[in-house]
Amino acid sequence: MGVHKSSSSYDHENTKIPWERSFVGNKQLLRRHYSGIPLAEKPYYVTSPIFYVNAGIEILLIRKWVLLLTLTAPHVGHLYTLVLTDVFKRYHALKGKKAILCTGTDEHGMKEAQAQLQIQRAAQKAGQEVRAFCNENYQSFEVLAKRADIQYDHFIRTSDPDHRFAVQHFWLMLKERGYIYTSKHEGWYSVSDETFYPPSSVHLTLDPATGRKYMASQETGKEVEWTSEKNYHFRLSTFRDRLLDFYAKNPEFVQPSTRMQDVVQQVTAGLSDLSISRPVGRLSWGIPVPNDTSQTIYVWLDALINYLTKANYPFQIPGQEDAAGWPADVHVIGKDIVRFHCIYWPAFLLALDLPLPKQILTHAHWTLGREKMAKSTGNVVNPFMALDRFGSDVMRYYLVRDGGIRDDSNYDNAFIFQRYRDIQGTCGNLVSRVVRGKDWNVRRAVEAGIMDTDSQGELHRAALENLPATVEYWMSQLQPGAAMKEILQMLDQVWAANLFSTFMFFLNFLFAPSNWKARIAHPSKQTNQYINNAAPWCRKDKHGRHKPLVHVPLPLPSPFPLPATPTTPTTHSTHGKPDSIIYLCAETIRICCILLQPVIPGRMKHALDLLGVEEGRRMFADAVVGGDRTYGVPMVEVGRGAEETVFPPLRSAF
């Protein structure tokens, strides 16, 4: 498409900003200097959105003369986004790839400007600097990330000097290419949503508490006000066809697919040019427009560029522009900011011929009591309190296990306890039973490296060998919850087998032989039958000698016919010794715990320590059957009792 000329003259070389002229020259020097350096491999780059710093600000007025500023916790939705982002980062690091995670806070915008005035007044009363108040509030998000064990590499603040430089440079490049022009703008503007809405997207509504009538966004319910002002615009309307062409060539750009369809429909319906600045009188707390001190850059253009800032924009080494991660492999965002990330952001990047992010994961929201969480109604979950009560691993596990990608999920403490008991009763108990067993030696079993060759043993082994590929599939589909469930199912099959005696195996066969045959044909269902038949705890006689497994026929009531009953015990020659059974159980634990590390890093480290797996043998490449023959001696005390297990009991269910 052709380059659009700006309605006002703009001489990039003669701009009054000296750093811009020096950058052009430095870029040419960089290109000559680094032209002979081999290309660096692109790291995996995943981002969360940057969060509004005033999300936790409350100003309390007490007795007319005391102003207190309190920091309420960011909500559980912030935590969910961070955990998803961290799981993707850890997973690719597990595969041996350099991975970068970027998160941070947005300190600009009209909401921040209003909060800034409140903060300034409170700061004066408290005798502190405004910056100190801002630092405290931004730190609440950084503390949240650390408390949740988020391995972020960059924590950006939009007030950082390098980000300001990147935003102003991006603006100048858009203007130089003719995509920015000045015009009078009128429309319904939402301070809360930081966006203009067309007349068709607003309606008159009534506040039931006060009876006040006001105009509000139909999409978010936030109040809007009629605004008329002169500002800068971006020629978004010219990118309709280019965006649709990009979506057609990249049908998995937005996940899940339902939101990709929504985005395509919105763009197909047509795009209007976008206001990308506000008068300083209305928005002073932000980055000034280059060469125009009367205007402040629109908060969403400012905020979106943060993803580029920490990828070294605009200082990428020529020929190695992706060395710092760009283009992003995944932007992880909530479904409420799809339009900004999936329409505006690609258009901005296309305007400068910059690579677009590979995918954008748009997750659903959390509800409480099946109602939307809202700070105004007090219907929120404080993630700091949840982390204090349950710990980071438990919260990470619950959020990934129950969190919605396509549909909203309901948050409930009872669900946390239920999910915890599930993994406690499978993974936790299985690890304890294997590493604490007195009738077998894990190290000896691993050294022998022999597994049963009967049909059930082979079926379970085949399922275990296929598990990493299954996990990789779900992770490539940006569905870590589905990947985790596959791993837990494998552990569940092992542990469930320990809970059923041999007679249950025959009972199931007699009551529903067709179901039993179907299970035998499905690899992921084989562990129950395998362990039941092999049962290492039944493989020694009173003298400690190995003995064959004996099936005892069960007297079932009529009308169920009994099968032919052998008069003497039946010896199954294909059953191996206990070592071969324990080895398969230990390999299942080792492989599953390696693959669960991105979601539950702390508890899985402890489990692998108990199993004696060396630190350097806990990568994705090690998660293969027979891939490690060095473990089996615990690296930590195995302990005694439930309190010293991998998943000890939670203190209370209330």
ABEGO torsion letter per residue (X at the ends): XBBBBBABBBBAAABABAAAAAAAAAAAAAAAAAAABBBBBBBBBBBBBBBBAAAABBBBBBGGABBBBBBBBBBAAAAAAAAAAAAAAAAAAAAGBBBBBBBEBBABEAAAAAAAAAAAAAAAAAGBBAAAAAAAAAAAAAAAAAAAGBBBABBBBAABAAAAAAAAAAAAAAAAAGABBBBBBBEBBBAAAGBBBBAAABBBBBBAAAGBBBBBBAAAGBBBBBBBBBBBBBBAAAAAAAAAAAAAABAAABOBAAAAAAAAAAAAAEBBBBBABBBAAABABBBBBBGBAABBBBAAAAAAAAAAAAAGOAABBBGAAAAAGOBBABBBBBAAAAAAAAAAAAAAAAAAGBBBBABBBBBBBBBBGGBBBBAAAGBBBBAAAAAAAAEAAAAAAAAAAABBAABBBBBBAAAAAAAAAAAAABAAAAAAAAAABAABBAAAAAAAGBBBABAAAAAAAAAAAAAAAAAAAAAAAGBAAAAAAAAAAAAAAAAAAAABBAAAAAAAAAABAAAAAAAAABAAAAAAAAAAAAGAAAABBAAGBBBBBBBBBBBBBOABBBBBBBABBBBBAABBBAAAAAAAAAAAAAAAAAAAAAABAAAAAAAAAAAGBBAAAABAAABBBGABAABGBBABBAEBEAAABABBBBABAX
